[in-house]
Amino acid sequence: MQKTLRSILLVFFGLTFLWSCESDLELQPEDNRKTAENAFKDPDAYKQFLAKLYAGLAVSGQEGPAGNPDLEGLDEGFSQYIRLYFKMQELTTDEAVIGWDDGTIKDLHAQNWTAGNEFIRTMYSRIMYQIALTNEFIRQTSDEKLDSRGVDGELRGNIENFRAEARFLRALSYYHALDLFGNPPFVTDEDPIGAFLPEQIKRPALFDYIEGELLDIEDEIAAVGSNEYGRADQGAVWMLLSKLYLNAEVYTGTAHNAEVIEYTNKVINSGYQLADSYKKLFLADNNTNGAQNEIIFPITFNGKETQSYGGLTFIIHAAIGGDMKAADFGVSSGWAGLRTTSALVNKFQYQETEDEVIFEDNRGLFFTEGQSLEIDNISSFNDGYAVAKYRNVDVNGEPGSDETGEFVDTDFPMFRLADAYLMYAEAFVRGGGGSQANAVAYVNELRERAFGDSSENISAGELDLDFIINERARELYWEAHRRTDLIRFNRFSENGVWPWKGNVPQGTTTQEFRNLMPIPASDLGVNTNLTQNDGY
């Protein structure tokens, strides 16, 4: 599923009108004489197209790392899906800052972005592009299309499974649109291909659509453990439903905590297992070192086959600077950009000696030598502790497969069992039912892994919302959950303060409308059916 895809897929992309309506999104078929019908004469084309849908989360074009982009007019590293999603979810919070002066990137942490912010616009474009691809795959695999091509037998059964996976991937991207933008333009495979202005969907209606899609494919997609690593199965569907329900009150005004209990229970009781070491989850061999038993849905990377300047290549390189040695992280160089704030660091238990900072919680993977805890100047890499969570080395310290050390093998754990444990505990505290004993036991499993024994286990009386939001930070930092979590806890804009929020050193509150990103001005300018989110 990681292989770079070539000309056959460009046929489909050239046929698909990219309905985000931005002038810089232009795709051309490699050979205009080719048609979808000709392309699908090859039975392998269906799986190749599916592979492109997955690859759309990991790479930014047809060649990798650059040279034949999906989205014309956008830098390929800059516009990669996971790189952008990480920025939206982490740079806007207390968990990450970046020292670079690229365009308006610092406006993300300052929370003073506008509808013209190029990083927000490009995230929107990438989401809409991904949805356009999944729509076309679903069109090309309808019963009518398959009947017309005489597809039957084992191939037809496989395609039906592929179709369920494509619907999951579309639901995932629509979930990101729901969470970030609230009220995006809406198009499915039932809409015609061609130049038209899509209608805008309101947040509660989009919630209902995503929920309906996931429930519809729940029993159609592969069972847990029966699919290839990196492909979605029932566990991924249940996790996305759990995330959707956990944030339902933000999206619709109505809580769905009982449903969180229901679907996290399905995940927890499906045979996933916590990795025996927290660090293994973020290494180059996290697909084979035991961490794969905890990771429910990874975005896969390979230093030779899936080359991109986004994803974990970005996160690992950009987090290295100062006195850090790039070789310790299995890469050739550091880009000296990403660090964290004292607001995250101070959520961990640690001791300062004259020579070092010792974290008692082994999830506190920070590099402190030569780094100051507080940030006086965001542009200085030495201001703020560096995060040493992700590495392109295996459990034996051997670097990844790319001999140049430029591109990494480390997979991004979008969904993992630890998150299901914490969601269950939160839903219990929020009145969703379930078992208090189970909720406490799940949290303490994570803490025993973090501290090596039960000395820091919590009691039932300590399990409250304040504890949970902080424990989620300790367990899941830099995994692209923080913005969504802070909004759900009403601590993102008006009621949360951390260093350099609001563009002041000590931090300040911002206005509540920042809980939604703006619809990009460039799309508003061409689609008269769109209305800007309040405040922008």
Phi and psi in degrees as a GROMACS rama.xvg file:
@    title "Ramachandran Plot"
@    xaxis  label "Phi"
@    yaxis  label "Psi"
@TYPE xy
-96.8794  -5.52069  GLN-2
-70.1085  145.311  LYS-3
-68.6253  135.666  THR-4
-103.11  146.135  LEU-5
-111.876  -142.279  ARG-6
-62.2125  -31.3158  SER-7
-58.8058  -34.4933  ILE-8
-77.7186  -25.2217  LEU-9
-63.4311  -23.6965  LEU-10
-58.2703  -49.2657  VAL-11
-67.0889  -40.4171  PHE-12
-69.0796  -33.8632  PHE-13
-68.4438  -27.9413  GLY-14
-78.5525  -19.5478  LEU-15
-90.7007  123.784  THR-16
-78.4461  122.737  PHE-17
-82.5839  101.378  LEU-18
-82.163  8.60371  TRP-19
-70.2684  -13.665  SER-20
70.8638  18.0252  CYS-21
-92.1406  137.251  GLU-22
-65.4124  -21.1413  SER-23
-89.1055  5.6024  ASP-24
-102.874  92.1714  LEU-25
-128.672  126.549  GLU-26
-122.683  140.232  LEU-27
-123.985  136.457  GLN-28
-62.1582  142.441  PRO-29
-65.1076  -34.1725  GLU-30
-136.849  107.663  ASP-31
-66.2108  -11.3641  ASN-32
-81.0255  -15.1723  ARG-33
-77.2349  151.504  LYS-34
-130.575  164.869  THR-35
-61.1501  -38.8168  ALA-36
-62.2829  -40.9139  GLU-37
-65.7024  -42.3971  ASN-38
-62.1706  -39.8044  ALA-39
-82.2622  4.99277  PHE-40
-66.2595  -22.5977  LYS-41
-86.7321  114.65  ASP-42
-58.6567  -26.1152  PRO-43
-72.0294  -13.5309  ASP-44
-61.7131  -31.7931  ALA-45
-65.4634  -45.9975  TYR-46
-71.4184  -32.5028  LYS-47
-62.9868  -42.4632  GLN-48
-65.3155  -43.405  PHE-49
-58.2988  -41.2201  LEU-50
-59.7817  -36.6905  ALA-51
-64.5362  -35.1551  LYS-52
-62.0654  -43.3664  LEU-53
-68.0838  -42.8924  TYR-54
-61.8528  -25.4324  ALA-55
-61.5559  -19.3062  GLY-56
-87.2967  -13.6192  LEU-57
-115.644  -33.3425  ALA-58
-123.06  174.412  VAL-59
-122.979  8.22536  SER-60
-169.216  -162.761  GLY-61
-93.0463  -15.8689  GLN-62
-112.081  -45.1846  GLU-63
69.3211  130.169  GLY-64
-82.0853  -12.0072  PRO-65
-161.447  161.814  ALA-66
127.536  -25.262  GLY-67
-145.896  74.152  ASN-68
-74.6294  154.975  PRO-69
-68.1359  -42.1557  ASP-70
-114.511  110.552  LEU-71
-69.5196  145.916  GLU-72
86.8316  1.4048  GLY-73
-123.361  135.144  LEU-74
-58.4103  133.565  ASP-75
-67.4598  -37.925  GLU-76
-68.6626  -44.5568  GLY-77
-56.4786  -35.2277  PHE-78
-103.835  14.9042  SER-79
-74.6698  142.396  GLN-80
-57.4205  -56.4591  TYR-81
-68.4854  -34.5988  ILE-82
-60.2791  -44.6919  ARG-83
-68.8224  -43.2444  LEU-84
-64.0567  -39.5755  TYR-85
-57.5935  -44.8676  PHE-86
-62.9663  -43.3163  LYS-87
-62.5837  -40.332  MET-88
-87.6052  -24.3913  GLN-89
-112.034  -46.5713  GLU-90
-65.2894  -22.7665  LEU-91
-81.9892  2.70071  THR-92
-126.77  -171.069  THR-93
-77.0736  -4.89214  ASP-94
-91.0189  -16.6058  GLU-95
-154.433  144.056  ALA-96
-130.023  163.588  VAL-97
-135.236  138.993  ILE-98
-88.5935  -3.78773  GLY-99
-76.8659  161.035  TRP-100
-110.09  28.7461  ASP-101
-66.7561  109.011  ASP-102
50.3977  -124.957  GLY-103
-104.234  26.9736  THR-104
-63.2823  -33.8103  ILE-105
-72.3472  -16.9731  LYS-106
-66.402  -21.1842  ASP-107
-65.1861  -49.8813  LEU-108
-71.1355  -34.9189  HIS-109
-70.5237  -13.8634  ALA-110
53.4128  46.6998  GLN-111
-129.278  29.8315  ASN-112
-66.9961  161.257  TRP-113
-122.466  177.964  THR-114
-69.9864  -6.88907  ALA-115
-98.3872  3.91181  GLY-116
-62.4639  123.375  ASN-117
-70.9998  -25.3655  GLU-118
-74.1088  -40.7101  PHE-119
-65.5178  -43.9812  ILE-120
-60.1848  -41.0096  ARG-121
-73.7272  -34.0237  THR-122
-60.2677  -46.2726  MET-123
-58.1982  -45.9492  TYR-124
-62.4503  -42.9103  SER-125
-65.2269  -42.7551  ARG-126
-60.11  -47.4137  ILE-127
-66.9989  -35.5325  MET-128
-62.7655  -45.2576  TYR-129
-62.2217  -40.5559  GLN-130
-65.8175  -39.2463  ILE-131
-60.4701  -41.2778  ALA-132
-64.7336  -45.052  LEU-133
-65.5437  -38.1717  THR-134
-57.2442  -44.6  ASN-135
-67.674  -39.0921  GLU-136
-59.6853  -43.8099  PHE-137
-66.3515  -38.3672  ILE-138
-59.7336  -43.4471  ARG-139
-77.3533  -5.06676  GLN-140
-121.089  20.3597  THR-141
-66.8881  160.015  SER-142
-57.4051  -40.5736  ASP-143
-61.5829  -44.9599  GLU-144
-64.7054  -44.1281  LYS-145
-67.1001  -37.3475  LEU-146
-62.4818  -42.0242  ASP-147
-66.1643  -24.4254  SER-148
-96.5605  -1.5704  ARG-149
70.3937  29.9264  GLY-150
-82.6971  124.358  VAL-151
-150.584  -171.658  ASP-152
66.3338  -145.995  GLY-153
-61.6017  -38.9763  GLU-154
-60.9231  -42.3368  LEU-155
-63.7995  -41.9664  ARG-156
-61.3414  -41.1451  GLY-157
-62.9827  -42.3408  ASN-158
-64.0615  -36.9886  ILE-159
-61.1918  -38.8935  GLU-160
-66.1534  -42.3219  ASN-161
-58.5584  -41.1267  PHE-162
-62.6863  -40.3334  ARG-163
-63.4157  -39.8175  ALA-164
-65.0129  -39.9577  GLU-165
-63.094  -39.4282  ALA-166
-65.5445  -36.2627  ARG-167
-62.1019  -46.5518  PHE-168
-63.6923  -36.9411  LEU-169
-64.974  -43.0758  ARG-170
-61.9853  -37.7901  ALA-171
-61.8266  -47.1015  LEU-172
-68.8224  -37.0421  SER-173
-66.0852  -32.8691  TYR-174
-62.5147  -42.6777  TYR-175
-63.3915  -38.8422  HIS-176
-65.2079  -42.4335  ALA-177
-58.8679  -47.1233  LEU-178
-70.8661  -42.7985  ASP-179
-84.4471  -46.0727  LEU-180
-110.821  -16.1329  PHE-181
77.9157  -58.869  GLY-182
-130.218  67.3087  ASN-183
-82.717  170.726  PRO-184
-65.0431  153.051  PRO-185
-132.908  122.911  PHE-186
-142.326  140.047  VAL-187
-123.881  -176.355  THR-188
-65.871  -15.5564  ASP-189
-80.8436  -12.2487  GLU-190
-82.4938  152.056  ASP-191
-72.9951  156.032  PRO-192
-84.639  133.335  ILE-193
146.977  -179.85  GLY-194
-82.4176  106.648  ALA-195
-149.824  161.812  PHE-196
-97.2959  110.925  LEU-197
-67.7743  149.484  PRO-198
-76.3216  155.945  GLU-199
-89.3638  139.487  GLN-200
-107.531  140.906  ILE-201
-82.3577  155.923  LYS-202
-55.79  -48.8463  ARG-203
-61.38  -36.9488  PRO-204
-68.0243  -37.2882  ALA-205
-68.4938  -37.4592  LEU-206
-55.7001  -48.663  PHE-207
-61.732  -39.9159  ASP-208
-63.6789  -48.3675  TYR-209
-62.2028  -45.1783  ILE-210
-57.6156  -46.84  GLU-211
-62.0765  -41.5694  GLY-212
-62.2288  -45.5959  GLU-213
-67.341  -40.6907  LEU-214
-66.2495  -34.0054  LEU-215
-68.7412  -33.5447  ASP-216
-96.7818  -1.59703  ILE-217
-53.8136  -40.771  GLU-218
-99.2097  3.22848  ASP-219
-99.6077  -29.1074  GLU-220
-79.157  163.701  ILE-221
-58.2176  144.999  ALA-222
-66.8004  158.617  ALA-223
-55.4749  129.775  VAL-224
82.9148  -1.57095  GLY-225
-101.233  -4.73528  SER-226
-102.814  165.328  ASN-227
-62.633  146.388  GLU-228
-55.8239  133.95  TYR-229
97.7445  -14.0779  GLY-230
-100.593  151.338  ARG-231
-73.4338  145.879  ALA-232
-139.701  -167.075  ASP-233
-57.648  -36.3688  GLN-234
-59.2076  -40.9934  GLY-235
-65.768  -40.386  ALA-236
-61.6268  -45.7641  VAL-237
-64.9308  -37.4899  TRP-238
-65.9749  -42.8048  MET-239
-66.8775  -38.2535  LEU-240
-61.0909  -41.914  LEU-241
-61.3646  -44.0003  SER-242
-63.2229  -43.1371  LYS-243
-60.7834  -47.6025  LEU-244
-69.2116  -36.0995  TYR-245
-60.9646  -33.7505  LEU-246
-101.896  13.1377  ASN-247
-60.0616  -36.2834  ALA-248
-65.691  -34.6167  GLU-249
-66.2746  -42.0678  VAL-250
-79.8038  -32.8822  TYR-251
-126.928  -14.5692  THR-252
90.3173  -4.70331  GLY-253
-124.104  128.622  THR-254
-75.6107  150.415  ALA-255
-133.668  48.7325  HIS-256
-71.5114  -28.8334  ASN-257
-63.8231  -36.7509  ALA-258
-68.7521  -32.2214  GLU-259
-61.3514  -45.4442  VAL-260
-59.2384  -44.8691  ILE-261
-59.7487  -47.1921  GLU-262
-84.8626  -29.4509  TYR-263
-69.2423  -32.7971  THR-264
-59.9443  -41.0278  ASN-265
-61.2729  -42.2722  LYS-266
-63.9039  -51.103  VAL-267
-62.684  -32.6424  ILE-268
-94.9166  18.3591  ASN-269
-104.915  7.75097  SER-270
100.129  -0.304284  GLY-271
-66.5382  153.755  TYR-272
-136.927  141.21  GLN-273
-63.6356  139.506  LEU-274
-62.7171  146.712  ALA-275
-72.8739  -14.4297  ASP-276
-135.987  130.407  SER-277
-59.4217  -39.7171  TYR-278
-63.4466  -31.2135  LYS-279
-60.6038  -25.9966  LYS-280
-64.5526  -17.8541  LEU-281
-125.194  25.2897  PHE-282
-104.968  169.603  LEU-283
-63.9426  -24.6281  ALA-284
-105.87  31.3932  ASP-285
-69.7215  -2.9241  ASN-286
-89.5648  -7.99483  ASN-287
-137.565  -10.9498  THR-288
-89.0764  9.71635  ASN-289
107.9  -25.021  GLY-290
-63.1518  -25.8533  ALA-291
-63.2569  -19.5071  GLN-292
-77.217  -16.056  ASN-293
-100.114  -30.5283  GLU-294
-78.0396  120.736  ILE-295
-91.5055  -37.3589  ILE-296
-145.909  104.561  PHE-297
-95.5343  154.483  PRO-298
-98.3323  114.194  ILE-299
-88.3247  143.537  THR-300
-133.616  150.945  PHE-301
-145.158  127.903  ASN-302
-62.1095  -20.1014  GLY-303
-102.987  -38.8376  LYS-304
-98.8201  -21.9671  GLU-305
-128.996  72.0338  THR-306
-90.3756  127.893  GLN-307
-155.84  150.206  SER-308
-89.3421  10.7052  TYR-309
-106.4  -156.549  GLY-310
53.9017  -140.853  GLY-311
-72.4097  -23.3849  LEU-312
-58.9489  -45.5334  THR-313
-64.0448  -51.303  PHE-314
-62.7917  -42.133  ILE-315
-71.1826  -51.8573  ILE-316
-60.8879  -45.578  HIS-317
-68.5748  -19.2932  ALA-318
-88.7837  1.31058  ALA-319
-109.115  128.316  ILE-320
-172.684  -167.648  GLY-321
56.6969  -130.259  GLY-322
-87.2067  3.99167  ASP-323
-70.7735  145.335  MET-324
-103.069  116.801  LYS-325
-56.7565  -35.0639  ALA-326
-61.5361  -30.0358  ALA-327
-65.15  -20.5225  ASP-328
-105.129  5.51952  PHE-329
74.7408  21.4851  GLY-330
-127.426  168.898  VAL-331
-85.3452  -23.3212  SER-332
-160.459  162.159  SER-333
-107.912  148.465  GLY-334
-101.572  -3.07344  TRP-335
51.349  64.6738  ALA-336
-134.054  -62.1653  GLY-337
-79.2567  134.63  LEU-338
-143.15  -171.892  ARG-339
-124.512  176  THR-340
-105.48  165.354  THR-341
-63.9018  -23.1879  SER-342
-62.0663  -37.0492  ALA-343
-76.8949  -48.2112  LEU-344
-55.6559  -41.2679  VAL-345
-73.2508  -3.08034  ASN-346
-81.7446  -10.3255  LYS-347
-100.324  153.758  PHE-348
-84.3766  124.945  GLN-349
-151.588  161.531  TYR-350
-124.224  137.586  GLN-351
-103.321  125.745  GLU-352
-108.696  -177.993  THR-353
-65.7425  -26.6415  GLU-354
-109.112  -22.3751  ASP-355
-156.94  169.502  GLU-356
-112.65  123.707  VAL-357
-110.888  120.142  ILE-358
-94.0961  121.177  PHE-359
-72.7424  -30.7362  GLU-360
-86.8279  116.186  ASP-361
-73.3327  0.777307  ASN-362
-81.4288  -11.616  ARG-363
-79.0026  77.3271  GLY-364
-93.4308  77.1623  LEU-365
-118.444  145.582  PHE-366
-101.287  120.491  PHE-367
-113.66  -18.8022  THR-368
-63.3461  122.038  GLU-369
78.7328  0.918921  GLY-370
-108.364  142.93  GLN-371
-94.0346  148.323  SER-372
-66.9761  -43.8033  LEU-373
-92.0925  154.921  GLU-374
-107.584  110.444  ILE-375
-88.4697  -31.8217  ASP-376
-141.23  110.907  ASN-377
-58.9446  -31.369  ILE-378
-72.3991  -14.1542  SER-379
-91.799  118.597  SER-380
-60.9722  -31.4262  PHE-381
-73.8149  -7.47884  ASN-382
-91.6891  111.019  ASP-383
103.936  139.775  GLY-384
-66.5122  144.156  TYR-385
-83.7481  150.866  ALA-386
-101.279  123.623  VAL-387
-111.677  35.3598  ALA-388
-75.5746  -45.658  LYS-389
-97.7874  137.963  TYR-390
-141.606  148.385  ARG-391
-98.7764  48.6721  ASN-392
-132.92  156.326  VAL-393
-89.3309  -172.748  ASP-394
-64.8899  -19.5044  VAL-395
-95.9538  5.30812  ASN-396
84.4636  6.41181  GLY-397
-82.0496  138.158  GLU-398
-71.1398  166.892  PRO-399
-66.6712  -174.593  GLY-400
-75.536  -22.8166  SER-401
-79.024  112.589  ASP-402
-63.2472  -23.868  GLU-403
-74.6121  -18.1831  THR-404
74.8983  15.338  GLY-405
-91.3944  -41.5406  GLU-406
-113.052  148.444  PHE-407
-112.939  160.869  VAL-408
-98.9565  -11.1224  ASP-409
-66.1168  128.62  THR-410
-87.2688  147.187  ASP-411
-89.9093  120.152  PHE-412
-84.1647  85.86  PRO-413
-63.6158  -42.8491  MET-414
-128.941  134.614  PHE-415
-146.534  164.22  ARG-416
-58.7043  -38.0586  LEU-417
-56.4047  -37.3128  ALA-418
-65.9855  -39.5583  ASP-419
-60.6562  -41.4714  ALA-420
-57.7694  -47.028  TYR-421
-70.9797  -34.6251  LEU-422
-65.8218  -41.7544  MET-423
-58.2719  -48.1147  TYR-424
-61.3324  -42.1586  ALA-425
-65.6458  -44.4366  GLU-426
-63.1377  -35.7184  ALA-427
-61.8514  -49.517  PHE-428
-61.7647  -32.6556  VAL-429
-82.2304  5.93205  ARG-430
92.1793  22.2363  GLY-431
-85.4289  1.86257  GLY-432
92.7386  -152.793  GLY-433
83.5686  -164.176  GLY-434
-117.157  126.818  SER-435
-62.6925  -40.1659  GLN-436
-60.9226  -41.8621  ALA-437
-67.0331  -42.7755  ASN-438
-58.7537  -46.6989  ALA-439
-66.5484  -40.4791  VAL-440
-63.7651  -40.2388  ALA-441
-63.8314  -44.9038  TYR-442
-61.9345  -41.9517  VAL-443
-70.6693  -26.5577  ASN-444
-59.9853  -41.3093  GLU-445
-68.439  -38.8502  LEU-446
-72.9614  -32.4314  ARG-447
-67.3698  -37.1456  GLU-448
-66.5904  -37.8284  ARG-449
-70.5117  -36.0787  ALA-450
-107.847  -8.80818  PHE-451
88.0326  -8.74978  GLY-452
-160.704  -171.691  ASP-453
-93.8069  11.7599  SER-454
-63.8768  -25.8416  SER-455
-110.43  20.5981  GLU-456
-64.3707  152.121  ASN-457
-101.617  161.088  ILE-458
-96.3066  168.942  SER-459
-58.943  -35.5084  ALA-460
-69.4282  -18.4361  GLY-461
-90.3166  -8.15236  GLU-462
-84.3583  93.4653  LEU-463
-134.232  179.645  ASP-464
-66.2358  -35.8243  LEU-465
-61.5268  -43.4092  ASP-466
-63.2763  -43.4638  PHE-467
-65.4811  -43.8573  ILE-468
-64.4908  -34.7406  ILE-469
-74.1607  -36.2893  ASN-470
-69.0421  -35.203  GLU-471
-62.076  -39.0752  ARG-472
-64.0758  -44.1309  ALA-473
-64.9208  -38.3754  ARG-474
-84.3896  -36.1935  GLU-475
-117.803  10.9729  LEU-476
-58.5032  144.491  TYR-477
64.2986  22.5682  TRP-478
-112.035  16.3549  GLU-479
68.2328  44.2608  ALA-480
-120.274  -15.3569  HIS-481
-66.486  -45.7811  ARG-482
-57.4407  -48.2156  ARG-483
-60.5186  -42.0657  THR-484
-62.482  -47.5287  ASP-485
-63.0213  -38.0341  LEU-486
-65.3947  -43.4274  ILE-487
-61.4553  -33.728  ARG-488
-90.7627  5.63514  PHE-489
58.6334  43.9594  ASN-490
-129.25  14.9464  ARG-491
-87.3291  -46.616  PHE-492
-112.271  -78.9055  SER-493
-67.5024  -32.3362  GLU-494
-116.479  17.5516  ASN-495
-128.161  140.09  GLY-496
-135.21  133.364  VAL-497
-152.524  165.472  TRP-498
-54.8768  130.069  PRO-499
71.6562  3.97266  TRP-500
-66.2788  137.826  LYS-501
75.8755  7.13916  GLY-502
67.1541  30.8263  ASN-503
-127.286  144.779  VAL-504
-53.8802  -42.8998  PRO-505
-82.761  -11.2963  GLN-506
85.8731  157.009  GLY-507
-155.457  169.81  THR-508
-78.8674  161.266  THR-509
-127.226  177.403  THR-510
-80.7959  151.13  GLN-511
-62.3609  -26.0545  GLU-512
-63.3563  -16.8149  PHE-513
-66.6902  -11.1028  ARG-514
-64.7724  -17.9463  ASN-515
-117.599  142.444  LEU-516
-77.8299  155.656  MET-517
-77.2729  149.745  PRO-518
-66.4815  128.079  ILE-519
-55.6048  137.782  PRO-520
-57.7075  -33.2035  ALA-521
-64.9038  -33.0335  SER-522
-79.0624  -38.3568  ASP-523
-60.0329  -32.3212  LEU-524
-68.7645  -20.6736  GLY-525
-116.235  -19.521  VAL-526
-111.444  102.659  ASN-527
-73.5002  -6.68212  THR-528
-81.6055  -7.84278  ASN-529
-96.4651  141.08  LEU-530
-117.609  133.869  THR-531
-66.5928  146.469  GLN-532
-62.7863  148.303  ASN-533
-56.073  141.374  ASP-534
98.3362  -16.1501  GLY-535
